[in-house]
Amino acid sequence: QVRKNVLKRSNGKCELCGTTGFKTNDDRIYLETHHVQALSEKGIDSVFNVVALCPNHHREAHYGKNQNDIKNKLNNFLKSIYHLAKKGIKS
């Protein structure tokens, strides 16, 4: 359910770079979901901790030299959209 809600929230776009995911054979848009704080690091399985990423950014978030910067950007993104949601503003 978390994955489904995050993909719906993303509207087919990587939540880091804004690029539209690629189309699959059945015409769906493909994106991957990523726990910003890993479950193994006591992250929660919730829309407040999961983002939709293009495959390149998903791999970079795990293995890239800039993974700490990516984590900070994604945390700021989640804080901003849920701060707006609390105020009744749609992002």
Number of C-alpha atoms within 10 A of each C-alpha: 9 15 17 10 14 22 24 12 15 16 14 22 21 24 24 17 10 13 12 17 19 15 12 9 7 6 8 11 15 18 23 18 19 22 20 22 16 14 11 7 7 8 14 15 17 14 18 17 20 24 28 27 27 24 16 12 20 22 14 14 21 16 10 14 10 11 16 12 12 19 17 12 15 22 17 11 15 19 14 12 14 16 13 13 12 9 8 9 10 9 10
